[in-house]
Amino acid sequence: MQVNEVYADFIREKKKFTNCYFTIEEFRKQCLNKQIWAEIRKGSLLIWQQECGYKKLYFVGNDLCWIDDFHTSEIETVAIEIVTKGELEEYDLRKRMKCKDVIQYTRFRRGGFPEPDKLLEEVVEYCTEEDIPDIRYMLDTNFSVIGDYIPSDTELRAFIQNEAVICLRDVRNIMGYVIFEDKGRTSYIRNICVSEKYRRKGIGGKLMSVYFYMHKDFKGFTLWCKTTNKPALKLYTNGGGYSNEDLHNYIFIC
């Protein structure tokens, strides 16, 4: 039986514990695009997905007994992602397994603008495919492959073609960019970065202003932010008007 068929059987039974939120069709696409294998351990389905430099582990079952004999080698890294509202409680894997690190992200949201016509007009400049090397350098030097959203060149090219990457330039140099995704009347910031040499010059705030102006008629805005990224938290909450939604994404690094 194929992995996606096993997964379909497990999620139809509405198991109590899971960190795998794909629909059957979404998971089938994952199996086509990723290196995925599975095993059944102590009544739970464990699904391993090979990423760049590490493995991601999904689980589906009525308990967490599979953790009791869980171990990794010294040379491999495994990431287990848990999304939960409020405290971890039963899902706190640190109580039952050895973790090298735990990364926490929090989701932030803001509503639309009551008077969008009063937003200051901003000139929107879109990135082009010629900017991909510069954006790639900023992505690879400022973000982690585990947890942070780092699009591939193919995904980045698609964002650019869809006019979903905006930037500010100093002559030819990109000072900063925003990668976003619009779904209906809600816009999601997928990645935002200011080049190191242009930081502490208000570039982040300017980027947010441009982003909001081009979405002035939208009803909602959402993003995830690492809880240890204090400058980004300040930008989003003070300058962007985002509020903590109390939904947390914990990534256990084993």
N, C-alpha and C positions, 0 to 999 in steps of 0.2 A: 504494500500500500504506500502511495506517495505521501510526502510530508504534509502537503496541503489537505489531503483527505483525512489524515490523522488529526490535524488541527481542527478541521470542520467538525469531526465527531466530538472532540473535547469541548469546544465552545458551545455546541448545541446543548450540552448537558448542564450549562450554567455553573461551572465550577466556582468555588468560593474565592480562591486566591489566583490572581493572574496579573501580569504586567504587560500582556499582549492584547492590544486594543484594535487590531486589524479586523476588518470584515473578512469574510472568506475570500471575496474577490480581491481585496487589497493584499491579502497574504499570498494569494496565487501569483500576483504580479511580483511580490517580493521574491518568491521562489524562482521566478524567471530571471530576475535581475541580480540576485545576490547568491553567494555560496551559502547554502542553508542545509543543516542536517538536524535530526531529532533523535531523542531517546525517551523511553518511558522508565522513570526511576521512582520506586515506591509509590506508584499510582499516579504520579504527576508527569505531565508531558514537558520535557525540557527541549527548547528549540535554540540551536546555536546559529548565529549569523556572523560570518567572517567580514570584518571591516578592515580598514587600512591600519594595520599595526595592532589590532586588538580584536577580541571576540565580544559580541553582544549576546547576552543570555535572556531569553524569554521563558516564562513558565506558566503552566495552567494546571490547577489541581485543587483538591479540597483541603489540603494542608500544606505545610512547609517542611515535611519530614525529609525531603530530598536534600535539605541543607546539611543534615547531620553527617553525611559522608561526602560533602562537597569539598573539593580541593583543586587547586590549580598548580601548575609547575612554576618554577622560579623564572622561567623565560617567557611565559605568556601572561597577557593581561586580559581580564574578563570584566566587562561592565554590565551591571544589572540596574536597570532604570525603573524607578517607582514613581508614579504620579499620584498624589494624594491631596485631599483637602485637609488643611490643618495639620495636626500632629501625625507622625508615622504610625504610632501604636503597634498593631500586630505586624506591620510590614517592616519594622526596624530590624533589618538583617544583621546589624552590628551585634545584636544580642546573641546571635547563633552562629556567626561565621567570622573569620578573620578578614578584615578589610584593610587595604593599604591606604585608602582615602575615600572620603565621601564628598561629592560635589553637590551643592544645592542651588537650584534655580527657582525663582518665584515668578509667577505670571502677573503682569500688570495690565490694567485696562483703563481707558478713558472714553467718555462719551463724545459725541459730536459737538459742533459749535452752535450755540443758540443764535448767534448772529454772524454767520459765515461771511457776509459781505463786509464786515468790519476787520477781517484779517488783513494784515498788511500784504500788499501784492509783492510776490517774490518771483524772480526769474528762475525758471526750472531749466537745468542743464542735464541732459541725459548722457550716460556713459555710452561709449561705442565699443565694438569688438577690439579696437586698437588699445583700449584701456585694460583689457583682460590681464596682461602681464603685471601691471602695477597693482591691480586689485588682488591678483593672486598672491603677490608678495606680501601685501598687507594682511590678507587672510592667513597665510601660512606663518607669519611672524608674530601675530597678535592673538591667535585663537588656538584652542586645543581640539584635536580630532575627536576627543571624547567629550561629548556634551555640547560644545559650541557648534553652531550650524555653519559648516564650511562647504559650500556648493562645489561640485566638480566643474571643470571648464565647460563641459557640455551644458550643465544646469545654468552656469553663469551666463553663457552665451544665450540661452533661452530667455533668462530674465532680461538681458539687454535688448534682445529682439522684441520683447513685450513691453519695452519702455518702463521697466520696473527697477532700474538702477539709476539713481540720480547722484550728482556730485557737485563739489565746489572746486574750482581750479585756481592756481596761482600761475598765470600764463599757461604753461603746458602741464605743470605738475598737478596731480590730484591731491588736494588737501584733505579730503574726506569724502565718503560715499554713504549711501543708504540703499540696501537691497530690501525690497518689500514685496508683498503679495496681496492682491486685492481679491476678496471673495464677497460678491454682492456689494453691500454698502459698508463692509468692515475691511479695514486694512491692517495687515500684520507686518511689523518690522522683523525681517529675518536676520539681518546683520547690519550693523552700523560701525564705522571705524573712522577715526581721524588719524592721519599720518603723524608719527611721533614728533617730527620737526614743527608741526603746526598746532600742537596741543597747547591748551591754556591761552588760546587767542579767540575764544568764542565761536570756533568753527562748528562745534557740535550743536550749539544752540541755533546757529544760522541754518545748518542742515535740517534741523527739526522744523524751523519756520518754513523753509521751502517745501518740505514734505507735507506739512499741515495745509499750506496754501493750495497745493495741487489736489488735496483731498478735502477741501473745505465743506463739501456737501455730504461727506460720509457720516454715518451714524455712530461708528465705533472704531476704536483703535486698540490693538493688543500686541504684546511682546513678552518675551521671557528674558530675565536678566539674572546673571550669577550673583548670589547674595554677597560675595566678597568684592565685587566690582563697584567700589564706592563712587568713583567719578561718573560711571554710567547711571547708577541709581539716582545720583543727584540730578543729572541731566533729565532723566525721565520724570522724576517726581516734582522737582522744582521748576524746571524749564518746560517740560512737556505736559504737565498736568495729569500724569498717570497715577493711579492708585493701586496699592497692593490688593490683589484679589484673594489672597490666602490659599492659592492653589500652588503646591510645591512639587518640584521635580527633583528627586534625590537620585543620584547616580553613584552606586556602590562600586568602587574599584577594587577588584580582588587580584 
